[in-house]
Amino acid sequence: MSGYSLAKEIITRAFPQERLVPQPEREWCGDFSLPVEVACYYAELGPNNVTIDAYGNPFFLPSLASLWDFQVGYRFHPKTMERFEGWSADWFVVGYQGGDPFIFSRSSSRILYALHGRGAWDANELFRSLEAMVTTFAIIGDVVVGAGDDLTDEESYLKGRYVKKVEERVVDALGSKGEAEIVLNSLSWVSRS
């Protein structure tokens, strides 16, 4: 499988209620041109306000039509619409988990990740591409849905067998054990032991 086909297959099977529909670039209403990689992401995968289960808060992927409005609170103030000084002009949010943004860097096409509520944005590279990001989310969601109530132990920690299952699948999808470990640690996908 190549491109977004693995993510599409998993999301369609594990989350049949979520809509994946090709979205043309003309639906973008931001104040800069839509990067080619992002246009391809919406044309090929087409997340239409998709929610993917995770450990804790779900991942959320906005539609292209709502992507510019999705920048409110990150890029600019919700009431005054003034740009925040601490937010790089290079960045825009393409998804989040519990308010923590996944940020597309227009200069590198990499996906950065930051924790909200810290007073200043400290965004670090997490994924090499949108494809790596959404495929990882799909794999995590697939395991979460498959595990159901068995996902965590009596103290709400992830069970080791599910952590291992996600690790194996993400390593296979990303092609790098080191990259997978960094990603999964950043997303708190680790077992207690």
Protein Blocks (a to p, Z undefined) as FASTA:
>chain_A
ZZjllmmmmmmmmmmmbccddddfklpccfbdcdfklmmmmmmnopghiacddehjaddd
ddfklmmmmmgoklpcfklopacfklcfkbccfbdeehiacdddfklopacdddehiopa
cdddfbfbfklmmmmmmmmmmmmmmnmmmlpcfkopacfklmmmmmmmmmmmnopaklmm
mmmmmnopacfZZ
